[in-house]
Every structure is written in structure tokens, then in C-alpha cells.
């Protein structure tokens, strides 16, 4: 069991001084997004997807930093995640956001606690859900819920300056203004995320995901082989980052162009490969060559920001128990994910036959 520790937050939200100036964007100054899905790319006849049909060349180009960039970031037109005009209008009015999301009826929303009157006026609290979750909530929760499908950096508008993302299974118990002061403003950071409680290397995390059957083992191996082929080394104390593996359940950020780019690239990797987002974070940091800076705060503080609630059920994916690629081949498309994972089914442009995954020392029973 992982216990929390005291968080050195300020005493009074009313006394927190909000910066008058936002952090300037130096490397990436103008960021825009692809909104039309190229459904015919690589011979695909698939309808538009939320994350789009990003090609390998587009993916590679997205990691090359320039002052003006255009990247995939979800919300493709016709991809099944259009927001209602009234929701768009509301989001466009938000400068400070606390956002969460529930998909496939996997969680039940939990009301934040200990929110100061100042934060209640300052923040927009957004809960994004898909249709399956809407139906689940109507049947199992007394409060009426409305929402849209999926979430990523574009759920907040260009007017949003600061956001706090929290996982759907979490109940927030710390005032969001105190969170921004502690994790961003005090240390002059623009992006903060918690360190994983056990692992530092993505290869450790991948091994743990396989052991705990969090996703199909052969697809995790393929995902990691691609990263190893592309030069991703196991974490070591010689790296400039404290860890390559975060806890993705809370993300605190100022919406600079570089931070938005990073978030889009991270989303694209999750969409392209496996939905285990901790496997892709360190890779995107690596591909950006040390330009992206972030505050990796202690895991014990992470455990003091929330009350952790259980999911409504275990194992939401139909492919999690598959043990070999032959099972996928025998079932043709029957075992493919419907909303992502295209990189696992699209021929990779490199030869992965000689790739050997790094050995993993299993240091934690919890995995």
C-alpha cells in the first residue's frame, strides 16, 4: 500500500498570488492541429477516427521542433467526438480548468472537496464522458450527467491558461489554486506530474503491465520493440530526468505552445500504440531531446491530493488476455481495438526482427 505524505501547499487560497504574465513560448510559438482525418491514407477505407490516421512519416515529422507546427491531436471531424455548440462556448470562457474524463462506464464521478470560494469562481470544472458512460451513469447514479466523448489538450480552448487533469477514479481533496501554486508557480515550472510509485524505466513498466494483464502481452512487446529500435534506452541515474515513468492520473500544466505540443504527441503515441499511457511519456520526452522541461513530484504527494476510488469493473479491453500475435491473426480484425492502436496493425517501416528488449529486474511485487 502506498501512503500519502504532507503536501507543502500554501495556507490560504485567498493569499495565493496569480502570476500577471504567462510563460513565453520560445521554441514552439505557433501550434495548430489537423482537423480532417486522411481516411484514405495507406489504402485505409476506415471512417474518420477521433485520433485520426496518422502516418509514420507524419509521426516522425511531429517530433521535429519548429517555431510553427501543425500536428494531430484528436477531435477529427466526423470522428465521433463533436462537442455541442453550447459546450464549446462554455469551454472558451475558461481560463482556469479542472478536467476529468470517464469512458466505457469504467468509473463514477466524484465531487471535489475543500474547494475555496475563490477557486469556485476562478475554475471551470469539466467532466468529459462518452455515450456508454452517460447510459451507465443514468442507470447507476442519481445525478443527471451530460457530456462529450474523449479528452486531450484540445478539450480546453485557446483561452485556457492553466489546467489540472485528474483521473476519473479520483476524488480531488486539495484546492486547485493551491495545487497550481505548489506545483507550478513556486518553482517556476509549467508542467508537473507525479513520479510512478515503483518504476523508473518504461521497460520495467511494460513488464509489470504484462504480468498484471493490463494489456495484450504481444502488443506491449511490439510497442516496446519499436521504441527500442528508435533509440529509447532504459532509464538510469545518468539520465537527466528523475524517471521515465509518471503517474498519469494528475497532470498540472500551463498551456504554453510547447506543453500543448508535448501533450498532443503523448496522446498520439497512446492512440497509435497501447492505451497504457505511462509507457509513452518518457519516450516523447526523449524524442524532444531535452527541450521539454517538467516537474516530477514525489509519489507520496500524489497520494495526498486525492481519495482513490475503485473502477466499476476490471479489464475493459477485449484484447487484454491475448497471449500471442497468432490469436490476432486467426481472428482477423475481431480483436483489434476500435479507437486506436493503428501503429500495431500498420506495417512498421523499420526491421524489428533483431530488436532485443532490455532485461528487467523485478524489484516490486506490486508491479
DRENBANU-897798 format. One record per residue (C-alpha): x, y, z; residue number from 1. Coordinates in Angstrom, 1 decimal, decimal comma. Layout:
% DRENBANU-897798
<node u="X" v="Y" w="Z" seq="NUM"/>
...
% end
This chain:
% DRENBANU-897798
<node u="0,0" v="0,0" w="0,0" seq="1"/>
<node u="1,3" v="3,4" w="-1,0" seq="2"/>
<node u="0,7" v="6,0" w="1,7" seq="3"/>
<node u="0,5" v="9,8" w="1,3" seq="4"/>
<node u="2,7" v="12,4" w="2,8" seq="5"/>
<node u="2,0" v="16,0" w="3,8" seq="6"/>
<node u="1,9" v="18,4" w="0,8" seq="7"/>
<node u="3,7" v="21,7" w="1,3" seq="8"/>
<node u="0,9" v="23,8" w="0,0" seq="9"/>
<node u="0,2" v="27,4" w="1,0" seq="10"/>
<node u="-2,1" v="28,0" w="3,9" seq="11"/>
<node u="-4,8" v="30,2" w="2,3" seq="12"/>
<node u="-6,0" v="30,2" w="-1,3" seq="13"/>
<node u="-7,1" v="33,8" w="-0,9" seq="14"/>
<node u="-3,5" v="34,8" w="-0,4" seq="15"/>
<node u="-2,1" v="33,0" w="-3,4" seq="16"/>
<node u="-0,7" v="35,5" w="-5,9" seq="17"/>
<node u="-1,5" v="34,5" w="-9,5" seq="18"/>
<node u="1,3" v="35,5" w="-12,0" seq="19"/>
<node u="0,4" v="38,5" w="-14,0" seq="20"/>
<node u="2,4" v="37,3" w="-17,0" seq="21"/>
<node u="2,2" v="33,9" w="-18,7" seq="22"/>
<node u="5,4" v="32,0" w="-19,6" seq="23"/>
<node u="6,5" v="33,0" w="-23,1" seq="24"/>
<node u="6,8" v="30,3" w="-25,8" seq="25"/>
<node u="10,4" v="30,3" w="-27,1" seq="26"/>
<node u="10,9" v="27,1" w="-29,1" seq="27"/>
<node u="7,4" v="26,5" w="-30,4" seq="28"/>
<node u="5,5" v="29,7" w="-30,9" seq="29"/>
<node u="2,5" v="28,8" w="-33,1" seq="30"/>
<node u="0,8" v="25,4" w="-32,8" seq="31"/>
<node u="-2,2" v="24,3" w="-34,9" seq="32"/>
<node u="-4,0" v="20,9" w="-35,4" seq="33"/>
<node u="-5,1" v="18,6" w="-38,2" seq="34"/>
<node u="-8,9" v="18,6" w="-38,1" seq="35"/>
<node u="-9,6" v="16,5" w="-41,2" seq="36"/>
<node u="-8,8" v="12,8" w="-41,0" seq="37"/>
<node u="-7,0" v="11,4" w="-44,0" seq="38"/>
<node u="-9,0" v="8,2" w="-44,1" seq="39"/>
<node u="-7,6" v="7,0" w="-47,4" seq="40"/>
<node u="-4,0" v="7,1" w="-46,1" seq="41"/>
<node u="-2,1" v="3,9" w="-46,7" seq="42"/>
<node u="-5,1" v="2,4" w="-48,5" seq="43"/>
<node u="-7,3" v="2,5" w="-45,4" seq="44"/>
<node u="-11,0" v="2,7" w="-46,1" seq="45"/>
<node u="-11,9" v="3,3" w="-42,4" seq="46"/>
<node u="-14,2" v="6,1" w="-41,4" seq="47"/>
<node u="-12,7" v="9,0" w="-39,6" seq="48"/>
<node u="-11,3" v="8,2" w="-36,2" seq="49"/>
<node u="-11,1" v="10,6" w="-33,2" seq="50"/>
<node u="-7,3" v="10,4" w="-33,2" seq="51"/>
<node u="-7,0" v="10,3" w="-37,0" seq="52"/>
<node u="-5,0" v="8,0" w="-39,3" seq="53"/>
<node u="-1,5" v="9,5" w="-38,6" seq="54"/>
<node u="1,1" v="8,1" w="-40,9" seq="55"/>
<node u="4,6" v="7,0" w="-39,8" seq="56"/>
<node u="6,1" v="10,0" w="-41,7" seq="57"/>
<node u="3,7" v="12,4" w="-40,0" seq="58"/>
<node u="4,6" v="11,0" w="-36,7" seq="59"/>
<node u="8,3" v="11,4" w="-37,3" seq="60"/>
<node u="7,8" v="15,0" w="-38,5" seq="61"/>
<node u="5,8" v="15,9" w="-35,4" seq="62"/>
<node u="8,9" v="15,4" w="-33,2" seq="63"/>
<node u="11,0" v="17,9" w="-35,2" seq="64"/>
<node u="10,7" v="21,2" w="-33,3" seq="65"/>
<node u="10,0" v="24,3" w="-35,3" seq="66"/>
<node u="8,6" v="27,7" w="-34,4" seq="67"/>
<node u="5,4" v="26,9" w="-36,3" seq="68"/>
<node u="4,0" v="23,4" w="-36,2" seq="69"/>
<node u="0,8" v="21,5" w="-37,2" seq="70"/>
<node u="0,1" v="18,2" w="-35,5" seq="71"/>
<node u="-2,5" v="15,5" w="-34,9" seq="72"/>
<node u="-4,3" v="16,0" w="-31,6" seq="73"/>
<node u="-7,6" v="14,2" w="-31,8" seq="74"/>
<node u="-11,0" v="15,7" w="-32,4" seq="75"/>
<node u="-11,1" v="14,9" w="-36,0" seq="76"/>
<node u="-14,3" v="16,0" w="-37,8" seq="77"/>
<node u="-16,6" v="13,0" w="-38,1" seq="78"/>
<node u="-14,6" v="11,1" w="-35,6" seq="79"/>
<node u="-17,4" v="10,7" w="-33,1" seq="80"/>
<node u="-16,4" v="13,3" w="-30,5" seq="81"/>
<node u="-18,0" v="16,5" w="-31,6" seq="82"/>
<node u="-18,9" v="18,8" w="-28,8" seq="83"/>
<node u="-22,2" v="20,6" w="-28,6" seq="84"/>
<node u="-22,0" v="24,3" w="-29,5" seq="85"/>
<node u="-23,1" v="25,4" w="-26,0" seq="86"/>
<node u="-20,3" v="23,2" w="-24,5" seq="87"/>
<node u="-17,8" v="24,8" w="-26,9" seq="88"/>
<node u="-19,0" v="28,3" w="-25,9" seq="89"/>
<node u="-18,6" v="27,4" w="-22,2" seq="90"/>
<node u="-15,1" v="26,0" w="-22,6" seq="91"/>
<node u="-14,0" v="29,0" w="-24,5" seq="92"/>
<node u="-14,8" v="31,1" w="-21,4" seq="93"/>
<node u="-12,5" v="29,1" w="-19,2" seq="94"/>
<node u="-9,0" v="30,4" w="-18,3" seq="95"/>
<node u="-8,5" v="28,0" w="-15,3" seq="96"/>
<node u="-9,7" v="24,4" w="-15,7" seq="97"/>
<node u="-10,0" v="21,3" w="-13,7" seq="98"/>
<node u="-10,8" v="18,5" w="-16,1" seq="99"/>
<node u="-11,6" v="14,8" w="-15,8" seq="100"/>
<node u="-13,0" v="12,0" w="-18,0" seq="101"/>
<node u="-14,9" v="8,7" w="-17,8" seq="102"/>
<node u="-15,1" v="6,2" w="-20,7" seq="103"/>
<node u="-16,8" v="2,9" w="-21,2" seq="104"/>
<node u="-18,6" v="3,2" w="-17,9" seq="105"/>
<node u="-15,4" v="2,5" w="-16,2" seq="106"/>
<node u="-15,7" v="5,0" w="-13,3" seq="107"/>
<node u="-18,2" v="7,1" w="-11,4" seq="108"/>
<node u="-17,5" v="10,8" w="-11,0" seq="109"/>
<node u="-16,7" v="12,1" w="-7,5" seq="110"/>
<node u="-17,4" v="15,6" w="-6,3" seq="111"/>
<node u="-14,3" v="17,6" w="-5,4" seq="112"/>
<node u="-13,9" v="18,6" w="-1,7" seq="113"/>
<node u="-12,3" v="21,5" w="0,1" seq="114"/>
<node u="-12,7" v="23,9" w="-2,8" seq="115"/>
<node u="-12,4" v="27,5" w="-1,7" seq="116"/>
<node u="-15,0" v="30,2" w="-2,8" seq="117"/>
<node u="-12,2" v="31,8" w="-4,8" seq="118"/>
<node u="-11,4" v="28,7" w="-6,7" seq="119"/>
<node u="-15,1" v="28,0" w="-7,3" seq="120"/>
<node u="-15,3" v="31,4" w="-9,1" seq="121"/>
<node u="-12,0" v="31,0" w="-10,8" seq="122"/>
<node u="-12,1" v="27,5" w="-12,2" seq="123"/>
<node u="-14,3" v="25,6" w="-14,7" seq="124"/>
<node u="-14,8" v="22,0" w="-13,6" seq="125"/>
<node u="-15,2" v="19,8" w="-16,7" seq="126"/>
<node u="-16,2" v="16,2" w="-16,8" seq="127"/>
<node u="-16,0" v="14,6" w="-20,2" seq="128"/>
<node u="-17,7" v="11,3" w="-20,8" seq="129"/>
<node u="-18,7" v="9,0" w="-23,8" seq="130"/>
<node u="-22,2" v="7,7" w="-24,6" seq="131"/>
<node u="-21,6" v="4,4" w="-22,9" seq="132"/>
<node u="-20,7" v="6,2" w="-19,7" seq="133"/>
<node u="-23,7" v="8,5" w="-20,0" seq="134"/>
<node u="-26,0" v="5,5" w="-20,2" seq="135"/>
<node u="-24,2" v="3,8" w="-17,2" seq="136"/>
<node u="-24,5" v="7,0" w="-15,1" seq="137"/>
<node u="-28,2" v="7,3" w="-15,9" seq="138"/>
<node u="-28,8" v="3,8" w="-14,7" seq="139"/>
<node u="-26,5" v="3,8" w="-11,7" seq="140"/>
<node u="-26,1" v="7,3" w="-10,4" seq="141"/>
<node u="-28,9" v="9,5" w="-9,2" seq="142"/>
<node u="-27,5" v="12,8" w="-10,6" seq="143"/>
<node u="-28,1" v="13,6" w="-14,2" seq="144"/>
<node u="-24,9" v="13,8" w="-16,3" seq="145"/>
<node u="-24,3" v="15,2" w="-19,8" seq="146"/>
<node u="-21,0" v="15,2" w="-21,7" seq="147"/>
<node u="-18,9" v="14,5" w="-24,8" seq="148"/>
<node u="-16,5" v="11,7" w="-25,8" seq="149"/>
<node u="-12,8" v="11,6" w="-25,2" seq="150"/>
<node u="-10,3" v="14,1" w="-23,8" seq="151"/>
<node u="-6,9" v="15,5" w="-24,6" seq="152"/>
<node u="-5,3" v="19,0" w="-24,8" seq="153"/>
<node u="-7,9" v="20,3" w="-27,2" seq="154"/>
<node u="-10,7" v="19,9" w="-24,7" seq="155"/>
<node u="-9,5" v="23,2" w="-23,3" seq="156"/>
<node u="-9,7" v="26,2" w="-25,6" seq="157"/>
<node u="-7,0" v="28,7" w="-26,7" seq="158"/>
<node u="-8,2" v="31,0" w="-23,9" seq="159"/>
<node u="-7,3" v="28,4" w="-21,2" seq="160"/>
<node u="-4,1" v="29,3" w="-19,4" seq="161"/>
<node u="-3,9" v="26,7" w="-16,6" seq="162"/>
<node u="-5,4" v="23,2" w="-16,3" seq="163"/>
<node u="-5,4" v="20,3" w="-13,9" seq="164"/>
<node u="-6,3" v="16,9" w="-15,3" seq="165"/>
<node u="-7,4" v="14,3" w="-12,8" seq="166"/>
<node u="-8,3" v="10,7" w="-13,5" seq="167"/>
<node u="-11,9" v="9,6" w="-13,4" seq="168"/>
<node u="-11,4" v="7,3" w="-10,4" seq="169"/>
<node u="-10,0" v="10,1" w="-8,2" seq="170"/>
<node u="-11,8" v="12,4" w="-5,8" seq="171"/>
<node u="-10,0" v="15,7" w="-5,5" seq="172"/>
<node u="-9,4" v="16,9" w="-1,9" seq="173"/>
<node u="-7,0" v="19,8" w="-2,4" seq="174"/>
<node u="-7,9" v="23,3" w="-3,5" seq="175"/>
<node u="-6,9" v="23,6" w="-7,2" seq="176"/>
<node u="-5,4" v="27,1" w="-6,7" seq="177"/>
<node u="-3,1" v="25,6" w="-4,0" seq="178"/>
<node u="-2,1" v="22,9" w="-6,5" seq="179"/>
<node u="-1,1" v="25,4" w="-9,1" seq="180"/>
<node u="0,9" v="27,4" w="-6,5" seq="181"/>
<node u="2,7" v="24,3" w="-5,2" seq="182"/>
<node u="3,5" v="22,5" w="-8,4" seq="183"/>
<node u="3,9" v="25,4" w="-11,0" seq="184"/>
<node u="4,3" v="28,9" w="-9,7" seq="185"/>
<node u="6,5" v="28,3" w="-6,6" seq="186"/>
<node u="9,2" v="26,5" w="-8,6" seq="187"/>
<node u="8,6" v="28,4" w="-11,8" seq="188"/>
<node u="7,5" v="25,2" w="-13,6" seq="189"/>
<node u="5,0" v="24,9" w="-16,4" seq="190"/>
<node u="4,3" v="21,2" w="-16,4" seq="191"/>
<node u="4,1" v="18,9" w="-13,3" seq="192"/>
<node u="3,3" v="15,2" w="-13,0" seq="193"/>
<node u="3,8" v="12,6" w="-10,2" seq="194"/>
<node u="6,6" v="10,1" w="-10,3" seq="195"/>
<node u="5,5" v="6,4" w="-10,5" seq="196"/>
<node u="5,4" v="4,6" w="-7,2" seq="197"/>
<node u="7,6" v="1,7" w="-8,4" seq="198"/>
<node u="9,2" v="2,1" w="-11,8" seq="199"/>
<node u="11,7" v="4,4" w="-13,5" seq="200"/>
<node u="12,1" v="2,6" w="-16,8" seq="201"/>
<node u="9,4" v="2,1" w="-19,4" seq="202"/>
<node u="10,6" v="-1,4" w="-19,9" seq="203"/>
<node u="10,0" v="-2,1" w="-16,2" seq="204"/>
<node u="6,5" v="-0,7" w="-16,5" seq="205"/>
<node u="5,9" v="-2,7" w="-19,7" seq="206"/>
<node u="6,9" v="-5,9" w="-17,9" seq="207"/>
<node u="4,6" v="-5,1" w="-15,0" seq="208"/>
<node u="1,7" v="-4,4" w="-17,4" seq="209"/>
<node u="2,2" v="-7,9" w="-18,9" seq="210"/>
<node u="2,5" v="-9,6" w="-15,6" seq="211"/>
<node u="-0,7" v="-7,9" w="-14,3" seq="212"/>
<node u="-2,5" v="-8,5" w="-17,7" seq="213"/>
<node u="-3,2" v="-4,8" w="-18,2" seq="214"/>
<node u="-3,0" v="-5,2" w="-22,0" seq="215"/>
<node u="-2,2" v="-7,9" w="-24,6" seq="216"/>
<node u="1,4" v="-9,1" w="-24,0" seq="217"/>
<node u="2,4" v="-9,4" w="-27,6" seq="218"/>
<node u="1,2" v="-5,9" w="-28,4" seq="219"/>
<node u="3,1" v="-4,4" w="-25,4" seq="220"/>
<node u="6,2" v="-6,2" w="-26,7" seq="221"/>
<node u="5,7" v="-4,8" w="-30,2" seq="222"/>
<node u="5,2" v="-1,3" w="-28,8" seq="223"/>
<node u="8,4" v="-1,6" w="-26,7" seq="224"/>
<node u="10,4" v="-3,0" w="-29,7" seq="225"/>
<node u="9,5" v="0,0" w="-31,8" seq="226"/>
<node u="10,7" v="2,3" w="-29,0" seq="227"/>
<node u="13,9" v="0,3" w="-28,5" seq="228"/>
<node u="14,5" v="0,4" w="-32,3" seq="229"/>
<node u="14,1" v="4,1" w="-32,3" seq="230"/>
<node u="16,8" v="4,5" w="-29,6" seq="231"/>
<node u="14,9" v="4,7" w="-26,3" seq="232"/>
<node u="17,2" v="3,4" w="-23,6" seq="233"/>
<node u="16,2" v="2,1" w="-20,2" seq="234"/>
<node u="16,2" v="4,7" w="-17,5" seq="235"/>
<node u="19,5" v="5,0" w="-15,5" seq="236"/>
<node u="20,7" v="7,6" w="-12,9" seq="237"/>
<node u="22,8" v="9,1" w="-15,7" seq="238"/>
<node u="19,7" v="10,4" w="-17,4" seq="239"/>
<node u="18,7" v="14,0" w="-16,9" seq="240"/>
<node u="15,2" v="13,0" w="-15,8" seq="241"/>
<node u="14,4" v="11,5" w="-12,4" seq="242"/>
<node u="12,3" v="8,9" w="-14,1" seq="243"/>
<node u="10,8" v="7,9" w="-17,4" seq="244"/>
<node u="7,6" v="6,7" w="-15,9" seq="245"/>
<node u="4,9" v="9,0" w="-14,3" seq="246"/>
<node u="1,6" v="8,5" w="-12,7" seq="247"/>
<node u="-0,8" v="9,9" w="-15,3" seq="248"/>
<node u="-3,7" v="10,4" w="-13,0" seq="249"/>
<node u="-2,8" v="14,0" w="-12,4" seq="250"/>
<node u="-1,3" v="16,5" w="-14,8" seq="251"/>
<node u="-0,8" v="20,1" w="-13,8" seq="252"/>
<node u="0,2" v="22,5" w="-16,6" seq="253"/>
<node u="0,4" v="25,9" w="-18,0" seq="254"/>
<node u="-0,8" v="25,9" w="-21,6" seq="255"/>
<node u="2,3" v="27,0" w="-23,4" seq="256"/>
<node u="2,7" v="26,0" w="-27,0" seq="257"/>
<node u="5,4" v="23,6" w="-26,1" seq="258"/>
<node u="3,4" v="22,0" w="-23,3" seq="259"/>
<node u="0,4" v="21,7" w="-25,7" seq="260"/>
<node u="2,7" v="20,1" w="-28,3" seq="261"/>
<node u="4,0" v="17,6" w="-25,8" seq="262"/>
<node u="0,5" v="16,7" w="-24,6" seq="263"/>
<node u="-0,6" v="16,1" w="-28,3" seq="264"/>
<node u="2,5" v="14,0" w="-29,0" seq="265"/>
<node u="1,9" v="11,9" w="-25,9" seq="266"/>
<node u="-1,8" v="11,5" w="-26,8" seq="267"/>
<node u="-0,8" v="10,4" w="-30,3" seq="268"/>
<node u="1,6" v="7,7" w="-29,0" seq="269"/>
<node u="-1,2" v="6,4" w="-26,8" seq="270"/>
<node u="-3,6" v="6,4" w="-29,7" seq="271"/>
<node u="-1,1" v="4,8" w="-32,0" seq="272"/>
<node u="0,1" v="2,0" w="-29,8" seq="273"/>
<node u="-1,2" v="0,7" w="-26,4" seq="274"/>
<node u="-3,5" v="2,7" w="-24,1" seq="275"/>
<node u="-1,1" v="2,3" w="-21,2" seq="276"/>
<node u="-0,1" v="6,0" w="-21,2" seq="277"/>
<node u="2,8" v="5,5" w="-18,8" seq="278"/>
<node u="4,7" v="3,6" w="-21,5" seq="279"/>
<node u="4,8" v="6,6" w="-23,8" seq="280"/>
<node u="5,5" v="9,6" w="-21,6" seq="281"/>
<node u="9,3" v="9,1" w="-21,3" seq="282"/>
<node u="9,6" v="8,3" w="-25,0" seq="283"/>
<node u="8,1" v="11,6" w="-26,0" seq="284"/>
<node u="10,4" v="13,4" w="-23,6" seq="285"/>
<node u="13,3" v="11,5" w="-25,3" seq="286"/>
<node u="12,2" v="12,4" w="-28,8" seq="287"/>
<node u="12,0" v="16,1" w="-27,9" seq="288"/>
<node u="15,7" v="16,0" w="-27,0" seq="289"/>
<node u="15,6" v="17,5" w="-23,5" seq="290"/>
<node u="13,8" v="20,7" w="-24,7" seq="291"/>
<node u="10,6" v="19,8" w="-22,8" seq="292"/>
<node u="11,0" v="20,5" w="-19,0" seq="293"/>
<node u="8,7" v="19,2" w="-16,3" seq="294"/>
<node u="8,5" v="18,9" w="-12,5" seq="295"/>
<node u="8,3" v="15,3" w="-11,4" seq="296"/>
<node u="7,0" v="15,5" w="-7,9" seq="297"/>
<node u="7,1" v="12,8" w="-5,2" seq="298"/>
<node u="4,6" v="10,0" w="-5,5" seq="299"/>
<node u="3,6" v="10,3" w="-1,8" seq="300"/>
<node u="2,2" v="13,8" w="-2,5" seq="301"/>
<node u="0,2" v="12,3" w="-5,4" seq="302"/>
<node u="-1,5" v="10,0" w="-2,8" seq="303"/>
<node u="-2,4" v="13,0" w="-0,7" seq="304"/>
<node u="-4,2" v="15,0" w="-3,4" seq="305"/>
<node u="-7,0" v="12,5" w="-4,0" seq="306"/>
<node u="-9,2" v="9,9" w="-2,5" seq="307"/>
<node u="-8,7" v="6,9" w="-4,8" seq="308"/>
<node u="-12,0" v="5,1" w="-5,7" seq="309"/>
<node u="-12,1" v="1,7" w="-7,4" seq="310"/>
<node u="-13,1" v="1,3" w="-11,0" seq="311"/>
<node u="-16,6" v="-0,1" w="-11,6" seq="312"/>
<node u="-15,1" v="-3,3" w="-13,1" seq="313"/>
<node u="-11,8" v="-4,9" w="-14,1" seq="314"/>
<node u="-10,4" v="-5,2" w="-17,7" seq="315"/>
<node u="-12,3" v="-3,1" w="-20,1" seq="316"/>
<node u="-10,4" v="-4,2" w="-23,3" seq="317"/>
<node u="-11,2" v="-7,3" w="-25,2" seq="318"/>
<node u="-7,6" v="-7,8" w="-26,2" seq="319"/>
<node u="-6,0" v="-7,7" w="-22,7" seq="320"/>
<node u="-5,9" v="-11,5" w="-22,3" seq="321"/>
<node u="-4,4" v="-12,4" w="-25,7" seq="322"/>
<node u="-1,1" v="-14,2" w="-25,3" seq="323"/>
<node u="0,3" v="-14,3" w="-28,9" seq="324"/>
<node u="0,1" v="-12,5" w="-32,2" seq="325"/>
<node u="-1,3" v="-15,7" w="-33,8" seq="326"/>
<node u="-4,6" v="-15,1" w="-31,9" seq="327"/>
<node u="-4,9" v="-11,8" w="-33,5" seq="328"/>
<node u="-4,2" v="-13,2" w="-37,0" seq="329"/>
<node u="-6,7" v="-16,0" w="-36,6" seq="330"/>
<node u="-9,4" v="-13,6" w="-35,6" seq="331"/>
<node u="-8,5" v="-11,1" w="-38,3" seq="332"/>
<node u="-10,0" v="-7,7" w="-37,1" seq="333"/>
<node u="-12,2" v="-9,2" w="-34,4" seq="334"/>
<node u="-9,7" v="-8,5" w="-31,7" seq="335"/>
<node u="-8,5" v="-5,1" w="-32,9" seq="336"/>
<node u="-9,2" v="-2,0" w="-30,8" seq="337"/>
<node u="-11,9" v="0,2" w="-32,4" seq="338"/>
<node u="-10,5" v="3,6" w="-31,5" seq="339"/>
<node u="-6,7" v="3,4" w="-31,7" seq="340"/>
<node u="-3,7" v="1,1" w="-31,9" seq="341"/>
<node u="-3,2" v="1,7" w="-35,6" seq="342"/>
<node u="0,6" v="1,6" w="-35,2" seq="343"/>
<node u="0,3" v="-2,1" w="-34,1" seq="344"/>
<node u="-1,5" v="-3,1" w="-37,3" seq="345"/>
<node u="0,2" v="-0,8" w="-39,9" seq="346"/>
<node u="3,4" v="-2,2" w="-41,2" seq="347"/>
<node u="6,3" v="-0,5" w="-39,4" seq="348"/>
<node u="8,9" v="1,0" w="-41,8" seq="349"/>
<node u="11,9" v="-0,5" w="-39,9" seq="350"/>
<node u="13,1" v="-4,1" w="-39,4" seq="351"/>
<node u="12,3" v="-5,2" w="-35,8" seq="352"/>
<node u="13,5" v="-8,8" w="-36,2" seq="353"/>
<node u="16,8" v="-8,2" w="-34,5" seq="354"/>
<node u="15,5" v="-6,0" w="-31,7" seq="355"/>
<node u="16,0" v="-7,4" w="-28,2" seq="356"/>
<node u="14,2" v="-5,8" w="-25,3" seq="357"/>
<node u="16,4" v="-4,8" w="-22,3" seq="358"/>
<node u="16,4" v="-7,2" w="-19,3" seq="359"/>
<node u="14,2" v="-6,1" w="-16,4" seq="360"/>
<node u="14,9" v="-6,6" w="-12,7" seq="361"/>
<node u="11,6" v="-7,1" w="-10,9" seq="362"/>
<node u="12,1" v="-5,0" w="-7,8" seq="363"/>
<node u="8,4" v="-4,7" w="-6,7" seq="364"/>
<node u="5,8" v="-7,4" w="-6,0" seq="365"/>
<node u="3,1" v="-4,8" w="-6,7" seq="366"/>
<node u="4,5" v="-4,4" w="-10,2" seq="367"/>
% end
